[in-house]
Structure formats: structure tokens, C-alpha cells
Amino acid sequence: MIAEKMTQAFQWTYNENDQEFSLHGSLRPQRADELSNCISALEQSVSNVSGMFYVNVRRLVRMNNVAFHALGCKILDLVRTRTDLKVHVTTSSVVGWATRKFAVLETMSDKITVSEYDNEFYPGQSFVEDSAFIHVLRTQTKLTWRHEKDLLAKHGLKPGMQVADICCGIGDFAVLLQKEFAPDRLVALDHSRASLDYARRVASDFGVRGIDYVFGDAADMLLEDNQFDFVTCRHSLQVFDRPERILKELFRICKPGGRVYVTNEKNSHCLGEPRGESIQWTYTEVAKLWHHFDMDIEIGPKSRRLLIEGGFEDVSIGSFMVTNTDGNPQDFADVIESWKKLFADTMATQRGDDEAFKEKFAKGFDDHIFAALHPKGYAGWPIWVASGRKPL
Ligand SMILES: C[S@@+](CC[C@H](N)C(=O)[O-])C[C@H]1O[C@@H](n2cnc3c(N)ncnc32)[C@H](O)[C@@H]1O
């Protein structure tokens, strides 16, 4: 059973199967008593547990000292009063000092252990690695492929190449590449185990062979230098706070003379008619929301500069617009609906936005859907495609 409770800026979840109590969002109380409901929920969760109890704070994007003290004292109290109990705390480097702080608890009791989920955890990862994101990615690729199929060839992808798709998500793009371009080798790398599991399942269900799905960190890949003729990285430079670091890795694994291909958005340029004003307002807010979490969903037109500054030559950039007139307008409406859930609900809640704001924010997505499904309406989502050659 999963118990869940929400407050304005943070939430907690208890997963009985995993004996894990997780905290999400921004945990910055002024006084300890603001956490009393959360601490009671923790007490209630642990009451039926013996053996290892997991406290997971890795999905917190912010945390202050008041919160650390309240949690730390509760954990110490638990292991001291309950002889049958051990506690493991999982932190992340997003809240930089949390690992250091919680590690002190390890020195105070041998029944407490602490580990950092990942030394290379990025601010946006808490959203994009979530399995809830799978639906967003799936519907997006469905719409972009009709454009990209031709563009990829124009940017130099040919059958029989050695190809890598970095930050491959759920792997549906890799499957399409495999079918359309029959590469000699295709490596698809991501840092989300949920997405990779999904990707492997889809490839096996569809009887698609030859894709090597690997777990890894795009900023520090175990892949060797100068391996691939064509390296793709779609919609992903925008989830990192330092995209140039990822680009450096893409450059490294690309063969001299090979090309790196990136796609990125500029969300504030999403548009629609009728109800253009509300749509425009909402997507401008999306850009601000991503910025809050140290991600840049406006990178699209900046891709040319990033590639040139990354040492690439023969840089080529263009854009295309996914619209409701491309095919079934409902497909586009589905994508917008999945953005609404992620942006106006999950992410806005984690930022601590109030209900009035979230309602207005959500309305712009509803209006975009209205425009997409309106018999005389027009709705668009622009995407920038850029590639550059690694010098010989
Ligand atoms: C916006 S999604 C794009 C996915 C896919 N390229 C697509 O277009 O559908 C960003 C992807 O980057 C992955 N990611 C985030 N941080 C990563 C990292 N450090 N290393 C590898 N992948 C990462 C996420 O798990 C997610 O699948």
C-alpha cells in the first residue's frame, strides 16, 4: 500500500513493499512543528516495520537545517528505542550538504547507514527519470519522427553507421532508427533505470534486435573515445544545468569526421489560436519553471553557439514545428495533456506554487488543447535541430 500526503511545497510517500519513506519537493520549514504531520506519518509508517527501514530524501530539491534536525533526531530516536530496527538514508547531491549532514548520524549509531544515490545527480533528473515521464516521451517521439526521419538523412545519417543515442529515454527513437537506418552498431544510453527497462521490453516485444541499451551518466560515459559516426542527443541538453559538459562527452565519443546531432526546444515559442494569449503566458511560465530547477527549456536556438563553442565545424541548424495539422490532432492534444500533468501539477507543486497560479498555468495547456482540437484552430510546438562535425 502506498500512503501519500501533500503540503504546498513538499510531499511524502510511504511504500510498504520497500519499507521506504520518501520525501519529495522543497523542504524548508521555519519551525520544526511545521513538519509534525510528516513526522507522524513517518512514525506510523515505521510502526509495522522491523529490520531495515529506508528514508529516502533524494528527491528533495531543497532542504534546510530545521528539516535536517527534525528528521535526524527522529531517526536517532527510532534506532535507540527500537532494538529490531535499522535505518538507511538515501540522499543525493542535489541538496549538496545533505549527504555530509546525514553521514554524521552514521557515526552516532551503527544501526544507521547513509548513501548518496548518485554523485552525478542533476537538478532536473528527479523529474525526467521518473517513470511518470515515460508517457510524455512516448507521445512526443510519435509526433517528431515524421519530421526527423528526413532531417536525420539531411544531417548525414546513413545506413551501416556506428550510432549512439545518448539520453535515449524510453528508447523508442532508437527503435525507429534501427528500423529506418539499419546502423551497424546502435548504443542507446540513459541514466533512468525505469526508462531503460521499458526500452528493453519494447524492443523485445517488437522483435527489434541489435540495440545495446546501457545505463550510464551522459556527463561521464564509459564509452571509449572516437567510436561513433553519428551521435544523437534529443531534448536532453536542456535538462542539464551545464549542457556544454554533455556536449564535450558527445564530442569525445564521436569519430573525427563524424557528426553530433541535437534537438532542443524553446518552449516559450509554443503557440496556438484561438486563445493565443493564455497559451503564450503559460509557455513563458514553463520556461521560468524549468529555470527554477536549473534546466533550460529555451536552449533550441542556442544550439548553434553551443556546437561552435564545443569545437564542432560545419554546424548546421534549422527548426520544424509539430502542429495539430500533421496528422491526428488528438496525438498533439495527448502530448499537451502530458505536459500539463508534469509542469502544472508535479513540477509546480514541487516549486511550491499556490492553487490559483497552478489553475491559471493549467488553463494555458487546456487552451492549447482547445486550439489543437478546434476545427479551425492551429497549435504548434517548435523544435530546433542542429548538428556539427568533429574535425578530422
Ligand atoms: C527530456 S528526456 C529525452 C529523452 C529522449 N532523448 C527523447 O527525446 O525522448 C531526457 C532524458 O535524459 C535522461 N538523463 C538525465 N540525466 C542523465 C544523465 N546524467 N545521463 C544520461 N541520461 C540522463 C533522462 O533519464 C531522460 O530519459
The ligand as a MOL file (V3000), in Angstrom:
LIG
                    3D

  0  0  0     0  0            999 V3000
M  V30 BEGIN CTAB
M  V30 COUNTS 27 29 0 0 0
M  V30 BEGIN ATOM
M  V30 1 C 13.7920 15.0110 -21.9290 0
M  V30 2 S 14.2860 13.3560 -21.8240 0 CHG=1
M  V30 3 C 14.6190 12.9760 -23.5270 0
M  V30 4 C 14.6370 11.5190 -23.8240 0
M  V30 5 C 14.7750 11.1040 -25.2850 0
M  V30 6 N 16.0100 11.5480 -25.8730 0
M  V30 7 C 13.5910 11.5960 -26.0820 0
M  V30 8 O 13.7450 12.5610 -26.8460 0
M  V30 9 O 12.5090 11.0320 -25.9310 0 CHG=-1
M  V30 10 C 15.8370 13.4660 -21.0760 0
M  V30 11 C 16.4670 12.1230 -20.8020 0
M  V30 12 O 17.7530 12.3440 -20.2530 0
M  V30 13 C 17.9970 11.3340 -19.2930 0
M  V30 14 N 19.0660 11.7690 -18.4110 0
M  V30 15 C 19.0130 12.7210 -17.4510 0
M  V30 16 N 20.1890 12.8460 -16.8630 0
M  V30 17 C 21.0350 11.9510 -17.4590 0
M  V30 18 C 22.3920 11.6180 -17.2840 0
M  V30 19 N 23.1390 12.2090 -16.3780 0
M  V30 20 N 22.9130 10.6800 -18.0740 0
M  V30 21 C 22.1490 10.0550 -19.0060 0
M  V30 22 N 20.8640 10.3190 -19.1980 0
M  V30 23 C 20.3000 11.2700 -18.4420 0
M  V30 24 C 16.6750 11.1440 -18.6130 0
M  V30 25 O 16.5710 9.9210 -17.9300 0
M  V30 26 C 15.7310 11.2530 -19.7970 0
M  V30 27 O 15.4800 9.9970 -20.3570 0
M  V30 END ATOM
M  V30 BEGIN BOND
M  V30 1 1 1 2
M  V30 2 1 2 3
M  V30 3 1 2 10
M  V30 4 1 3 4
M  V30 5 1 4 5
M  V30 6 1 5 6
M  V30 7 1 5 7
M  V30 8 2 7 8
M  V30 9 1 7 9
M  V30 10 1 10 11
M  V30 11 1 11 12
M  V30 12 1 11 26
M  V30 13 1 12 13
M  V30 14 1 13 14
M  V30 15 1 13 24
M  V30 16 1 14 15
M  V30 17 1 14 23
M  V30 18 2 15 16
M  V30 19 1 16 17
M  V30 20 1 17 18
M  V30 21 2 17 23
M  V30 22 1 18 19
M  V30 23 2 18 20
M  V30 24 1 20 21
M  V30 25 2 21 22
M  V30 26 1 22 23
M  V30 27 1 24 25
M  V30 28 1 24 26
M  V30 29 1 26 27
M  V30 END BOND
M  V30 END CTAB
M  END
